[in-house]
């Protein structure tokens, strides 16, 4: 269990808290540009992406395009941003619920929203994508996710080492190591 605490602390400090800080910086920048109505978490992903492509915004808020991939898991941006902020509180993701998520609009989590396991996996993979060089044969692909994450019903590209999404509801992941599927204990 200690190892899971270490991973949760690493994810919290390296990914979640940095995303929350960057959202605050971007929203401040948008307000300064007179675009407070386009705050991260209050508009859809397409609107946010279009805003990031605006020349003035791109010049004054250059980090916005780098944040967008972290938010691409769901069209419900309000929930995604809210849940990232909730999981970032403290240092050990104490609000983490692997097979569900948090309340949204004063209602309990429902299966139309991503689970915390799915959200955290997406954030970790996106973080790793941002740390690796682009794939020369697929410059628009995500370098880690494309090569090392196998979604339900997909065939693995990488058979030596990969993360395999075994099921969505309840969320469960396996590791593929040297072509063999290894189970990961649920937390």
C-alpha distance (Angstrom), angle and dihedral (degrees) to the residues before:
residue distance angle dihedral
X1 . . .
X2 3.82 . .
X3 3.80 90.3 .
X4 3.82 90.9 55.5
X5 3.80 90.1 51.1
X6 3.80 89.1 52.9
X7 3.83 91.2 50.9
X8 3.80 92.1 47.1
X9 3.81 90.1 50.5
X10 3.80 91.2 48.2
X11 3.82 92.7 48.6
X12 3.79 90.8 46.5
X13 3.80 96.7 49.9
X14 3.80 99.0 33.6
X15 3.79 101.0 39.9
X16 3.81 117.4 7.1
X17 3.79 100.0 43.8
X18 3.80 91.7 44.0
X19 3.80 91.3 51.3
X20 3.81 90.8 50.3
X21 3.81 90.7 49.3
X22 3.80 91.4 48.2
X23 3.81 91.9 49.0
X24 3.82 88.7 54.5
X25 3.82 91.8 49.1
X26 3.81 92.1 47.5
X27 3.80 93.7 46.7
X28 3.82 89.9 50.0
X29 3.80 88.9 50.8
X30 3.80 91.7 49.0
X31 3.82 90.3 50.3
X32 3.82 90.3 51.3
X33 3.81 88.7 52.4
X34 3.81 90.3 52.2
X35 3.80 90.8 -107.5
X36 3.81 100.4 114.9
X37 3.81 89.2 134.6
X38 3.81 89.1 65.0
X39 3.80 95.7 59.3
X40 3.80 118.4 151.6
X41 3.79 107.2 -94.2
X42 3.80 95.4 23.6
X43 3.81 99.7 72.7
X44 3.76 134.2 47.1
X45 3.77 123.7 -91.5
X46 3.81 93.9 -108.3
X47 3.82 91.7 53.7
X48 3.80 90.5 47.2
X49 3.81 91.2 49.0
X50 3.81 91.5 49.4
X51 3.81 89.2 49.0
X52 3.81 90.1 52.3
X53 3.82 89.4 54.9
X54 3.82 92.6 54.5
X55 3.82 106.4 111.3
X56 3.81 94.9 -134.5
X57 3.80 93.2 46.4
X58 3.81 91.7 45.3
X59 3.80 89.7 52.7
X60 3.82 96.2 45.9
X61 3.81 99.4 34.4
X62 3.82 104.6 31.0
X63 3.82 93.8 163.6
X64 3.82 94.9 64.9
X65 3.85 95.8 86.3
X66 3.81 89.6 51.2
X67 3.82 91.8 53.7
X68 3.81 96.0 50.7
X69 3.85 97.5 75.6
X70 3.81 89.2 58.0
X71 3.81 89.4 58.2
X72 3.82 98.5 46.1
X73 3.80 97.6 94.8
X74 3.80 95.3 90.1
X75 3.78 139.3 12.8
X76 3.82 87.7 -131.3
X77 3.79 95.6 89.3
X78 3.78 94.2 169.2
X79 3.81 91.2 60.1
X80 3.82 94.7 42.4
X81 3.81 93.3 52.0
X82 3.80 92.9 42.2
X83 3.80 91.7 50.2
X84 3.81 94.0 46.9
X85 3.81 88.6 52.6
X86 3.81 91.7 48.8
X87 3.80 93.2 48.8
X88 3.82 90.8 47.9
X89 3.81 93.1 59.7
X90 3.79 110.3 110.3
X91 3.76 120.4 -7.1
X92 3.79 106.3 -79.6
X93 3.82 107.0 51.2
X94 3.80 91.6 -112.0
X95 3.82 90.9 173.9
X96 3.83 92.0 57.9
X97 3.82 114.0 129.3
X98 3.81 108.8 -177.9
X99 3.81 98.2 -160.0
X100 3.79 98.1 34.7
X101 3.78 137.8 14.8
X102 3.76 140.7 -134.8
X103 3.77 133.7 -55.8
X104 3.78 115.7 -80.4
X105 3.80 124.3 -161.5
X106 3.82 89.0 -8.8
X107 3.82 91.1 -56.9
X108 3.78 127.8 113.3
X109 3.79 117.7 -103.6
X110 3.82 114.5 -78.4
X111 3.81 130.3 -161.9
X112 3.82 93.0 -108.2
X113 3.82 85.8 73.1
X114 3.81 122.8 70.4
X115 3.79 117.2 -98.7
X116 3.78 119.0 -117.5
X117 3.82 88.5 -111.1
X118 3.79 90.6 55.7
X119 3.82 92.5 44.4
X120 3.80 94.3 48.6
X121 3.82 92.3 45.4
X122 3.81 89.2 51.4
X123 3.81 92.0 48.8
X124 3.81 93.7 47.4
X125 3.82 92.1 47.8
X126 3.81 91.3 46.9
X127 3.80 90.2 49.5
X128 3.81 90.2 51.0
X129 3.82 89.5 46.8
X130 3.80 88.2 56.5
X131 3.81 91.6 52.3
X132 3.81 97.4 51.8
X133 3.80 130.3 72.8
X134 3.80 116.9 -104.9
X135 3.79 118.0 -92.1
X136 3.82 106.8 -101.3
X137 3.80 93.0 -142.0
X138 3.83 93.9 44.4
X139 3.83 109.8 30.8
X140 3.83 92.4 170.4
X141 3.81 93.3 51.5
X142 3.77 124.2 95.4
X143 3.81 104.5 -108.6
X144 3.82 99.4 -144.6
X145 3.80 99.2 31.0
X146 3.80 94.5 46.8
X147 3.77 94.0 49.8
X148 3.80 104.8 31.8
X149 3.83 109.6 27.3
X150 3.79 118.8 76.3
X151 3.80 114.5 -167.8
X152 3.80 123.1 -149.1
X153 3.84 110.7 -67.6
X154 3.83 93.8 9.3
X155 3.77 123.5 120.2
X156 3.80 114.8 -121.9
X157 3.80 116.8 -108.2
X158 3.79 90.1 -164.6
X159 3.79 112.2 49.6
X160 3.80 97.3 175.2
X161 3.81 97.5 61.4
X162 3.80 129.9 0.6
X163 3.79 144.5 132.3
X164 3.79 111.3 -116.1
X165 3.79 122.4 -158.3
X166 3.80 100.9 -139.7
X167 3.83 96.6 -178.8
X168 3.80 139.2 -4.1
X169 3.83 100.5 -150.9
X170 2.94 106.9 60.0
X171 3.79 92.4 18.0
X172 3.77 114.2 -124.7
X173 3.79 132.3 165.8
X174 3.80 133.3 -167.1
X175 3.77 132.3 -167.5
X176 3.77 122.3 -124.0
X177 3.80 108.1 -147.2
X178 3.80 119.6 175.3
X179 3.80 89.2 -17.4
X180 3.82 94.3 -53.8
X181 3.80 123.7 112.4
X182 3.81 112.7 -124.8
X183 3.79 120.5 -166.8
X184 3.81 120.6 -124.9
X185 3.81 115.8 -146.9
X186 3.79 115.3 -117.1
X187 3.79 117.0 -116.6
